[in-house]
Amino acid sequence: MHRAYLGLGTNLGDRAANLDRAIALLQQQVGPLVKCSCYLSSEPWGFTSDNDFLNAAASFDTSLSPLQLLRTTQEIEQQMGRTAKSVNAQYADRIIDIDILLYDTLQLTTPELTIPHPLMAQRDFVLRPLAEIAPRKRHPVLRKTIAQLLTTNSKLAPT
């Protein structure tokens, strides 16, 4: 079994219900939920929208490989009504977004998938919920704990 840490976000419809449904589908299709953060409201990142996001981080035990996990999360997004993924940093409102943040201590770079998630250390809305469920988990590239990354990120954030 492997431990996968996922970031979830939604800014359309009943946001809490969207996260609840995504987590239920992940439990059915990925594996047992180990831990889930509280839901955190955040402003859109990388684009302008009137709709704030609701974000969470969750860890799952899974027998899926990283690429199987990616395909499964994308299928869940489609099941929930997401029709397109963000491409070339062109972000838009979405009913659900599921990102693979960490997978054990794996470092992986393929055309389809990069683990750890390449932007996670820059995103407060990822680090805050992830620090809630895994503060001592080490980023396999940056070699800092999630709590340390959150502290560093918070100091860099504009006031």
Buried (B, 14 or more C-beta within 10 A) or exposed (E): EBBBBBBBBBBBEEBEEBBBBBBEBBBEBBBEBBEBBEBBEBEBBEEEBEBEBBBBBBBBEBEBEBEEBBBBBBEBBEEBEBEEEEEEEEBEEBBBBBBBBBBEEEEBEEEEBBBBBEBBBEBBBBBBBBBBBBEEBBBBEEEBBBBBBBBBBEEEEEE
